[in-house]
Amino acid sequence: MNRRQAVVALVLVCLIWGVSFTVIKQALHYSSPLVLLAARFTLATAVIAGSLRGLRRTEIGGGLALGVLFWAGFVLQTMGLQYTTPSRSAFLTILSTPLVPALQFLTHRTLPRGPTLGAIALAVAGTWLLTSPGGGGGLNRGDVLTIGCAILFTGQIVAAGHYAARIPIGRLLALELGSCALLSLLTAPVVEAPRLVPSPPFLAMLAFLAFTGLWSFRTQLRAQQVLSPTHTALVFTLEPVFAAVTSFLVLGERLGPTQLLGAALILAAVAAPALEGAEPATVT
């Protein structure tokens, strides 16, 4: 996969993830968050379980590290969708984009330049407008959970860029999804009242989330073999656009003027680092 193919593939990933916000919101009518995650990723892991044969200790460590970040981010995002809308969730999730260069500075001591620092300021302003009492009804519980999700996904994107260059994609993905399924299954009885209504609509949504997720997460790891974490995060700015369109078409959700301004500032924030140029993937 070359760089152009990687970008095109990630655009398709954004389309799938954007649609998934609304699908997850609907699936939560039939299942509690962690039960949904356990079912989704158990089904996806079963398809690629053969990749786990002959694992090495270094591969296990990397895959589990990535899986914990992946699981924790999805837990907060899925739980947050119980209390906030798909569009707000999607725009808040991509706050991870300006945070990726900041995390790379902490891990690699690479100082962010002007556009990145400006992006962080825009992201903070956009988040305030999107969730302020005058624009979005205040910062609700779902928004707080989703901001936590964005921070965790920042770590996941940086970690994926690190491990995708060292561990075969099939094994890395199986470990990531498998650990997410196992952690969800183990923690569900502790942090929630497990609930599942296995109706035909739910099973259809579960199949969609499992199999599109399997393809999209594999594609992300493959793309990050040739794209840097910052470049990957920039492409992900399209995700909330697809999410907002889907939420409007399916749920009739509309953002108010102040919320739209906040969302626009977040999009500007995640696009600003592009002024620095898209650096190649870094192996450290």
URBELZI-V825451 format. One record per residue. OMEGA is omega in whole degrees, -180 to 180 (none if undefined). Layout:
{{OMEGA} {OMEGA}}
This chain:
{{176} {-174} {-180} {178} {180} {180} {179} {179} {-180} {174} {177} {176} {179} {178} {-180} {-179} {178} {177} {-175} {179} {-180} {179} {179} {178} {179} {-179} {-180} {172} {-176} {-173} {171} {-172} {-176} {175} {178} {179} {180} {-179} {-178} {-173} {171} {179} {-180} {-179} {-179} {-178} {-175} {-177} {-180} {-180} {-176} {-179} {175} {-180} {174} {-177} {-180} {179} {180} {-179} {-180} {-179} {180} {178} {178} {-179} {180} {177} {-180} {-180} {-177} {178} {-180} {177} {-179} {180} {-178} {176} {179} {-179} {174} {-171} {179} {-176} {179} {-179} {179} {179} {-177} {-180} {179} {179} {-177} {168} {177} {-176} {177} {179} {-178} {177} {179} {179} {177} {176} {-179} {-176} {-175} {180} {174} {-174} {176} {179} {-173} {-179} {-180} {178} {176} {179} {180} {178} {178} {-179} {179} {179} {180} {178} {179} {180} {-178} {-173} {-177} {180} {-179} {-177} {-173} {178} {179} {178} {-177} {-177} {180} {178} {180} {178} {-178} {175} {174} {176} {-180} {179} {180} {178} {172} {177} {-180} {-180} {180} {179} {179} {177} {179} {-173} {-178} {179} {-173} {-174} {177} {-173} {-179} {-180} {-180} {-179} {180} {178} {-179} {-178} {-179} {179} {177} {179} {-178} {180} {178} {-179} {-177} {-175} {-178} {-179} {-176} {-172} {180} {171} {-174} {-178} {178} {175} {-173} {179} {178} {177} {180} {-180} {178} {179} {179} {179} {178} {-177} {-177} {-172} {174} {177} {179} {180} {-174} {180} {175} {-179} {177} {-179} {178} {-179} {-178} {170} {-178} {179} {177} {175} {-180} {179} {178} {-179} {178} {178} {-179} {177} {179} {-176} {-179} {176} {177} {180} {-179} {179} {180} {-180} {177} {-177} {-174} {-173} {-178} {-178} {177} {175} {177} {-177} {-180} {176} {179} {177} {177} {178} {179} {178} {177} {177} {177} {-180} {-176} {178} {-175} {-180} {179} {179} {180} {-176} {-179} {-177} {178} {178} {-177} {176} {-180} {none}}
